Amino acid sequence: MCVMLPPTKGTATMGSDKAMDDRQDVTYSIEKFSVQDLVTLRSELLTSGVDSFQAAEIVTNFLTGRGYGCSSHEARAVASNIEVPGMTAEHIQEQLESVARVM
């Protein structure tokens, strides 16, 4: 999964009609987290006994510690999805990829 950042202005030579219209799309891949890190995150969410806002903070701290950010609303949704019975490391990775933003 890739995170799409807003387009950045390209460089153009002086006198070009398209000088400010040139744009370049930039995508960044989210790193593949280790299975152990993902299982530890899930275990922490399941055993901590925290509410959804505190669970979101755990998810946010996990991502921030690895150079990513996400909104608190998205983090709450991911935290509740990670706690679903039968959630695998692959599914946790997909959930995190869907909300992680490169900082």
N, C-alpha and C positions, 0 to 999 in steps of 0.2 A: 504494500500500500504506500502511496506517495502523498505528500502534503503539497498542495498547490499554493504557492505564495502569490501575492499580487504581482502583476507584471511590472518589470522595471523598464525604464526608458533606455533604449539602445543608444549607441553613439553614432553620430552622423557628421559628415563633413560640412563645413560652412557653405551656405548657398544652396543646400539641398532642400527641395520642396518637402521632403518627408522627414526633415530633421527631428521634429517632435512627435511624429506619428509612429516611428519605429519602436516596436515593443518586443520584448523577449520574455517568454514564459520560463520560469525556473521551477523545477521540482526537486524535492529532496526525499530520499528514502529514509524511513524510520528504521533504526537499528533493530536487529533481532535480539530480543532480550533472552538471557539464559533461562532454561526451564526451571532451574533452582530459584532464580529471582522471581519468576512468575508464580511458582508454587508458594514461595515465602510470602509474597504479596497477598495471595488468596487466603493463606492460612492466617495471616495477620488480620485480615478483614473478618474472617469467620470467628476467630477467637477473641477479638477485642471487645465485643459487646458495645460498640459505639453506634450513635445515630447516623443518619444519612449524611449530615453535614460533616461530621468527624470522619466518616468513611471516605468522603470526597477529599478531605485533607490528606488522608493516607495515600490515596491515588495520586493526588497532585504532588506530594512530596516524593513519591516514587519517580514520577516523570521529571520533576525539577532536578532531582539528583543525577539525572542522566542527560540533562541539557534540553529538556522539552518542557512545554507548558500546556495548559488546557484551561478551559473555563470551569468554574465551580459547578455549573449546571451539568456540563458534560461529564465531569468527574463523578458526580452523584449517580448519574445513569450508569456509568461504567462500573462503579462500585457495587451497585445493586445487581448488575448482570454477572459480575465475577462471582458473587455469592450463590448463584443458582447451582443446585446440585448437579453433578456430572460435568461441570465446566472443566475443559482440558486446557493445558498450557497453550495450545494452538489458538483456542478460542479467546483466551485472555490476551494473547498477542494481538489478535484481530481487533479486539475491543480497544486496546490501548492505541493501536495504529489509527483507529478511526477518530480519535480525539487529540492525539499528540501534535503539538505545533512546535516547529523548530524555533528555538530562542536565539 
